[in-house]
């Protein structure tokens, strides 16, 4: 008899799969990973065993927040990724994805603005200046974030533009305003398409379809 899979079971399997995947990508055996975890000051001298780790990877035991934090430090991946709360393995991966999405939206708005007769006078890339640091970050982690920010300024820009109209008026549109314009367009498109889906005249009734097949 097939065992019913619960939501908790699915989450445990996902977490286990991600732990194993990241461990193997780093070239670690389970024993090596445990050895490195036990070296961490945050582990507080606790003895770990491969049976526990093996059960986690098979999805038979839950991955605790404490254990995920230790594994993430050794494997240099996101704790939230291991716990199934994020689809991004690292912060840099998340920032690159967000940057690409923002650029795509910026390019779309830019083309729409141009098609409506407005002229783009100026565009810039304002770099991120804020680094997100939490009280849980160690000195080493903070330094890594600073180093990463310095290296990644070129790939994480915010976009703004200055445009003029036919009357010679000029306005400046910030990245936040571009995002709001995109959301408005997205809402209108979805609303319009959903109206078409709600139009019953677009659908054939089952009886009509059967009549067509008999002809």
Protein Blocks (a to p, Z undefined) as FASTA:
>chain_A
ZZdddfklmmmmmmmmmmmmmmmmnopafklmmmmmmmpmklnopacdfklmmmmmnopa
ccdfklmmmmmmmnopafklmnopacbfbfklmmmmmmmmmmmmmmmmmmmmmmnopacf
bdcddddfbdcddfklcfklmmmmmmmmmmmmmmmccdddddddfkopacdddfklmmmm
mmmmmmmmmmmmmmmmmmmklpccfklmmmmmmZZ
